[in-house]
Amino acid sequence: MAKVTVKFYATIREKVKTDHIELEADTFRKAIEILIKMYPLLRGELVDDDFKLKDRYIYLVNGRNIVFLNGLDSKLKDGDKLAIFPPVAGG
């Protein structure tokens, strides 16, 4: 298992009451599973009933959107930085 840091931004940071945590996971999916166990309120926020990520947040591994990696099955390694934050809108 890789030791990774998960950073939270904006509204999700307010929900979990911290700006980051460290955990051990080998895939992004496992990291999300651990987050949901630690913060049950995130289940409805992050995933649907089929454990598909909801698009209300952007999910990054080392600054790269997981859409351009391997999605939930993106592999993690020691020291990776995961980030979860809402999209930014402006006008």
Secondary structure by P-SEA (a helix, b strand, c coil): ccbbbbbbccaaaaaacccbbbbbbccaaaaaaaaaaaccccccccccccccccccbbbbccccccccccccccccccbbbbbbbcccccc
